Structure formats: structure tokens, C-alpha cells
Amino acid sequence: MVLTSAQTFQLSPPSVRPSRPSVTVSSHCFAISPRKPHAFFGAARYPSRCRGSDVVGRTVRMVARASTSQYSANIAEDLADVSIFTAAGEPVMFKDLWNQNEGIAVMVLLRHFGCPCCWELASALKEYKSKFESAGVKLIAVGVGAPNKARILAERLPFPMDCLYADPECKAYNVLGLYYGFGRTFFNPASAKVLSRFDALREAVKNYSIEATPDDRSGVLQQGGMFVFKGKQLLYARKDEGTGDHAPLEDVLNICCTAPVA
């Protein structure tokens, strides 16, 4: 996904990684207009409070889309030795990102650092960071691309670099089995949710730069997801069905607030 101005998105053909199926991509343009936003963008609101009284009802509502049952009990160990990078370019393993005994972490896997919808999600995460920290939760945001691409997002959005990480080879995405492909990225019905967040999207991309897009254009076909861990226990898992199909942050915060105490 390439942005040629603050209001015009254009898709450039990707050079697909050898491990992915070959894809032929034609040129598409997506314009952000206050009157006629393209149907490619949309999604749910990000409420601003952790309302304990709503936990039960909201948990039930989440079950259809978020489930840990697809992952083994050892998923944290599967991720443990996966090496990624800090935004500053230092290598780090997942097992060192949070306390593997009792620490609670929200791990957000963005699509890639050049995805406008991910800038919108990162903007929402920045607003929620203090809420997570107040609940004793560590925020970990990972994106596809090299560390220098992560720094572009961090500097221009801006976004705190201390919780931003780069996974240029999609190692964590592959371990977690996150969706990938042309159809998922551009034509999945779930992508239409971004329309309901149009104002937030437009605000988030004010300082957007095309330079944040991964050099390996196959990365633009990667989808993200959101996970909550308590130590090595997976409490919440949700794969993004399409571009902009982000997990409701209020639900994620509620999960963290009601995590069982040892």
C-alpha cells in the first residue's frame, strides 16, 4: 500500500517472497474523501474506558471472533526464541518482551508500517497505552518491515518507540498463522469496517509517508492480529480477517482487567 499524498492511496505490485504463493497485482487507487470514502476502508470505534460492569456481556460478544482454541498451550514457547528487532535496530527475542511468569502483555501485530489502517490502529494504541500501563499491562506493537520503517511511523505519527518492534521476515506472523494474501488484504468484507472510523483514519495519516512501506512489497499482503498473554498463558487471540479489521481495544482492555490472579 503506497500513499502518494495525504489523501491518495495507491497499490504497487509486490515482489512476493519465495515462501508465499505468487501473486499478480494490478494497479489500484483508493481516495480518501470526506464525501466519498472508498469502501476499502472502515471499522469499529475504540471506546475510551474499561467498564467492569460490561465484561461478561462483552466477553460473550467477542467469542465468535476471538478464540484461543486454535492455538496450542505451548504457543508462548513456540514464540519464545523468535528473534525480531526493536525500532532502534537491536535484535530481541519474544521471551524477553514481557515477564514470562506472571506478566500481562497485549501483543499487537500490525500489517506493515506503511499500512494507513495500521497508522490509525497505532494512533488508537497510543491513546490506550496509559490505560494498559495503569492495569499493569505491557503494550507490544510489532509490524512487518525493517527497523528504519518502524522509526518512520514512530517519528511521524508519532508513536512510542519503546513498545514498537520490527519483524521484517514475518517470523511471528507465521508462527501465529495470521492471514496472508491478495483477497484478504483488499476484498475481504471485514475490511469495510474502516468506513465507520473514517475520521480517525484521516487524522492518523496526516503525517503519513510512503517510505514506511516495506522494501519487500510482499509484506503489504500480510494481515495482523491481537493477542493477550499472562505469563505463558494465552488469554485472548484474534486474527484480523481483513485490512482494518482490528480487535476492539475496549474488549482487549477488559480481558486484561479481569485476568485471573495467581
C-alpha positions in Angstrom: 0.0 0.0 0.0 1.5 3.3 -1.1 0.5 6.8 -0.2 1.3 9.4 -2.8 -0.2 12.3 -0.9 -2.0 12.8 2.4 -5.3 11.8 0.7 -4.5 9.3 -2.0 -3.6 5.6 -1.6 -2.1 3.6 -4.4 -1.2 -0.1 -4.5 2.1 -1.0 -6.2 2.8 -4.6 -7.5 4.6 -6.6 -4.8 7.6 -8.8 -5.3 6.4 -11.9 -3.5 8.7 -13.7 -1.1 9.7 -17.3 -2.2 7.8 -18.8 0.7 4.5 -17.2 -0.4 2.3 -18.1 -3.4 3.0 -16.0 -6.4 0.6 -13.1 -6.8 -0.2 -10.8 -9.8 -1.4 -7.4 -8.7 -2.9 -4.7 -10.9 -2.7 -1.0 -10.0 -5.5 0.3 -7.8 -6.1 3.7 -6.2 -8.1 4.4 -3.1 -9.0 8.0 -2.4 -10.0 9.4 1.0 -12.7 12.0 0.5 -15.0 13.4 3.2 -17.9 12.8 0.9 -17.0 9.6 -0.9 -14.6 7.4 1.1 -13.7 4.2 -0.8 -15.4 1.1 0.6 -12.0 -0.5 1.2 -11.6 1.4 4.5 -13.8 1.0 7.7 -14.2 -0.4 11.2 -15.4 -0.3 14.8 -14.9 2.5 17.3 -12.3 2.5 20.0 -14.1 3.3 23.3 -12.1 5.0 25.9 -12.9 3.2 29.2 -12.6 -0.1 30.9 -16.1 -0.7 32.2 -16.0 -3.6 34.6 -19.8 -4.0 34.6 -19.7 -4.8 30.8 -17.1 -7.5 31.0 -19.4 -10.5 30.9 -21.6 -9.3 28.0 -18.6 -8.1 26.0 -16.7 -11.3 26.5 -19.7 -13.3 25.1 -19.8 -10.9 22.1 -16.1 -11.5 21.4 -16.2 -15.3 21.4 -17.3 -15.6 17.8 -14.3 -13.6 16.5 -11.7 -14.2 19.2 -10.7 -17.6 20.4 -7.6 -19.2 21.9 -8.7 -22.7 20.9 -6.9 -22.7 17.6 -3.6 -22.4 19.4 -1.7 -25.0 21.5 -1.0 -24.5 25.2 2.7 -24.1 24.1 2.2 -21.1 21.8 4.2 -18.8 24.0 7.1 -21.3 23.9 6.8 -21.5 20.2 7.2 -17.7 20.0 9.9 -17.6 22.7 13.0 -17.8 20.6 11.6 -15.9 17.6 14.0 -13.1 17.0 12.8 -9.7 15.8 14.1 -6.1 16.3 13.5 -3.1 18.4 12.7 0.1 16.4 16.3 1.1 17.2 17.5 -1.9 15.3 18.6 -4.1 18.2 17.7 -7.9 18.0 15.4 -9.2 20.7 13.6 -12.4 21.4 9.9 -12.7 22.2 10.6 -14.3 25.6 12.4 -11.1 26.6 9.5 -8.8 25.7 7.4 -9.5 28.9 7.6 -11.3 32.2 7.1 -15.0 31.2 6.0 -15.9 34.7 3.0 -13.6 35.6 3.4 -10.5 33.4 0.4 -9.5 31.3 1.1 -8.3 27.7 -1.0 -7.1 24.9 0.8 -8.1 21.7 -0.5 -6.3 18.6 0.7 -7.4 15.2 0.2 -4.6 12.7 0.0 -5.4 9.0 3.1 -3.4 8.0 4.5 0.1 8.8 3.2 1.5 5.6 -0.4 0.5 6.0 -2.6 3.6 6.6 -5.1 1.5 8.6 -2.2 0.4 10.9 -1.3 4.1 11.4 -4.9 4.5 12.6 -4.6 1.5 14.9 -1.2 2.7 16.2 -2.8 6.1 17.0 -5.6 4.3 19.0 -3.0 2.2 20.8 -1.0 5.3 21.7 -4.2 6.7 23.4 -4.7 3.3 25.2 -1.1 2.9 26.4 -1.6 4.7 29.7 -4.7 2.6 30.3 -2.8 -0.6 29.8 0.0 0.6 32.0 -2.4 1.5 34.7 -3.7 -2.1 34.6 -0.1 -3.4 34.8 -0.1 -4.4 31.2 2.8 -4.1 28.8 1.9 -3.0 25.2 3.9 -4.6 22.4 3.3 -3.5 18.9 5.0 -5.4 16.0 5.0 -4.5 12.3 6.2 -6.0 9.1 9.2 -4.1 7.8 12.8 -3.2 8.8 13.5 -1.1 11.9 14.1 2.0 9.9 10.5 1.7 8.6 9.3 1.3 12.2 11.1 4.6 13.1 9.3 6.4 10.3 5.9 5.5 11.9 7.3 6.3 15.4 8.6 9.7 14.4 5.8 10.9 12.1 2.7 9.6 13.8 4.2 9.8 16.5 4.3 6.5 18.4 6.4 5.5 21.4 9.5 3.6 20.2 9.9 1.7 23.5 7.0 -0.6 22.6 7.5 -0.8 18.8 9.2 -3.7 17.2 10.0 -4.8 13.6 9.5 -8.3 12.1 10.9 -7.9 8.5 10.6 -11.7 7.8 7.2 -12.2 9.3 8.5 -14.8 11.7 6.0 -14.2 14.4 3.1 -13.9 11.9 4.0 -17.3 10.5 4.2 -18.9 14.0 0.7 -17.4 14.8 -0.7 -18.4 11.4 -2.0 -14.9 10.6 -3.8 -14.5 7.3 -1.9 -13.5 4.1 -3.0 -12.9 0.6 -4.4 -10.5 -2.0 -8.1 -11.4 -1.3 -7.7 -11.0 2.4 -5.9 -7.7 2.0 -8.2 -5.9 -0.5 -11.5 -7.8 -0.9 -12.5 -9.3 2.4 -15.9 -7.9 3.6 -14.4 -7.3 7.1 -12.2 -4.5 5.5 -15.4 -2.4 5.1 -15.4 -1.7 8.9 -12.9 1.1 8.4 -15.6 3.3 7.0 -17.0 3.8 10.5 -13.6 5.1 11.6 -13.0 7.3 8.6 -12.4 10.5 10.6 -9.8 8.6 12.8 -8.1 7.3 9.7 -7.9 10.6 8.1 -6.4 12.2 11.3 -3.9 9.3 11.7 -2.4 9.7 8.2 -1.8 13.5 8.3 1.9 12.9 8.5 2.0 9.6 6.6 5.0 8.7 4.5 5.2 6.3 1.6 8.7 5.5 2.9 7.3 3.4 5.7 6.2 0.7 3.2 8.4 -2.5 3.4 11.1 -2.7 0.7 9.8 -6.3 0.1 6.4 -5.4 -1.3 5.1 -8.9 -0.5 4.7 -7.6 3.1 1.7 -5.5 2.0 -0.3 -8.7 1.7 0.2 -9.6 5.4 -2.7 -9.4 7.9 -2.3 -8.7 11.6 -3.9 -9.8 14.8 -4.1 -9.2 18.6 -3.1 -11.4 21.5 -3.1 -11.2 25.3 -0.7 -13.2 27.4 -0.5 -13.7 31.1 3.0 -15.2 31.6 3.0 -18.0 29.0 -0.8 -18.4 29.1 -2.7 -17.1 26.1 -5.8 -15.3 27.3 -7.1 -13.8 24.1 -6.4 -14.4 20.4 -7.9 -12.7 17.4 -6.7 -12.8 13.8 -7.6 -9.8 11.6 -10.0 -11.1 8.9 -9.1 -8.2 6.5 -7.3 -4.9 6.3 -8.5 -2.6 9.1 -10.4 -5.4 10.9 -8.9 -4.6 14.2 -9.8 -6.0 17.6 -11.9 -3.7 19.8 -9.5 -2.2 22.2 -12.1 -1.9 25.0 -12.6 -5.6 24.8 -8.9 -6.3 25.0 -8.6 -3.9 28.0 -11.4 -5.7 29.7 -9.7 -9.0 29.2 -6.5 -7.6 30.8 -8.5 -6.0 33.7 -10.2 -9.4 34.5 -7.2 -11.6 34.0 -7.2 -14.3 36.8 -4.9 -13.6 39.7 -2.5 -16.4 40.7 
